[in-house]
Amino acid sequence: MDRIRKIDFNDLPSLETLEKLIFKDNWSKKIIENQIKNCDSINLLVTKNKKIIAYMFSHKYEDFIEIERIGVLMEERRNNLAEKLLKKTENIANECGIKKLLLEVRESNISAINLYKKLNYKKDSIRKGYYKIDKENALLMSKKLD
């Protein structure tokens, strides 16, 4: 059974390893550590048999939440884990009175874009050459909550 919970410092070694497995532009241990430390961050993960299989880092601002990172193990993709993390974040946003979520996604990440569209995110604009490693564009997307 999958379980969603908040990330804590005990998760740091596993998250550092997952970042390197999942992303070619992986975050450093220091960036992850700072993310966990930040009191305005909303950091969630999904466990299966006590193993982290997906995670999400986001940041809460006064009137919106920015989704900064979603990582899902390759063998766990297509199991709606990113969707569950996004919906949990929406619930947290509603509890905080926040009515907007923002994110950016690689233009080539069609499966993620399709998920965001399914969840009613709208394309706002494009950041040309946003990703440093390969100069790929990022789509900026947002969702207004009820």
N, C-alpha and C positions, 0 to 999 in steps of 0.2 A: 504494500500500500504506500503510495506517495504521500509525503507530508511536507507542508510548507511551514517554514519558521523563519524568524529573524536570524540574520548572520551575526555571529559573535567572533571575538578574537581567536577562539580555539579553531575556527574554520580557516584561518589565514593560510596555513601550509597547503591544505587541499585546494583552496581557491587559486593560489599561486600556480599550482600544478595544472589545474583545469584551464586557466587563462592561456598557458603555453600550449596546451593540447588543442584548444578551440580557436584561438585567434592568432593570425600572423602578426598583428599589431598589438600583442598582448600587453596588459598593464603590468608594471613592475610591482614587486612586493610592497614598496613604499607607497605607491598610489593606492593599492588595495587597502593597506593599513590606514592611510589617511581617510579613505572612503568610510571604513568601518568606524573610525574615531569621530567623524563629523556628526554632530548632533542633529543636523538637518537632513541627514541621509536616511533613505528608506531602503534597506538592504535585505533581500529575501533569498531563500534557497529552497530547493526541493530535495528531499532525501528519499532513498529507496533502500531498504535493508541497511539503514544507518550510513549509507554512502551518498555523498552529494552528487546529484545527477544534472542539476540545473540551478542557475542563480540569476539574480537581477540586482543591479545597483541603480539607484535613482536618488535624486536630490529634490528636497521640498523647498520651494521658494514661497513668498507671501501669497501669490495667487495662482501658482501652477506647480506641477511636478514635472521634472525632466527625467525621462528614462535615459540613463547613461550607458547601460551595458546589459545585455541578456546573453547568457551563455548556456548552451545545452549540449551535453555529450552527444557525439555523433550517433551512437547506438540507441539513444533515447529520443531522438528527433521524431516528429510526427506522432507524438504521444500527448499533444496539447499542453506541454509543460510551460512553454512561454505564454500561452494564452492564460493558463491558471495564474501565473505570476502577474501578468498585466491586470487581470480581473481583481486579484487581491489588492494590487496597488490602487485600482479604482475605488475599492471599498475604503481603503485608508484615506484616499483623497476626499471622498464624501464625508467621512468622519471628521476630517479637518476643515471642512467647508471649502475645499479647493475644487474648482470647476473646470480645470483644463490640464491635460497631459500633453507633453511635447516629447519628440524624439527625432533622431536622425538615423537614417539607414542607408547602407550602400545601395547605389542605383542598380547594381547587379544582383542584389539579394531578393530575388523574386518571391521566394517562399515567405520571407519575413514581410515583404510589402503586401503580399496577398493576405497574410494574417492580420496586419494592421488595417487593411481595407475592410476585412470581414468584421473587425471590431469597431468600425466606423471612424477610423482615423482618416483625416483628409490631408492631401498634399498641399503644403503651404508655399514651398519654394525649393530651389536647388542651390547647394553650395558647391561650386565648381572646384574640382581638385582637392576636396576636403581631406581625404585620407592620404596621409603623408607617404606611406610605403609605395603605393601605386598610382597616386594622384587621381583616384576614382572620385566621382561626384557623390555627394550625399543628398538624399531627399529629406527635407524637413517636413515632418508630419505632426499633426495635432488632433486632439479629440476633446470636444466640449462635453462635459458631464452634465447630467440633469440636475 
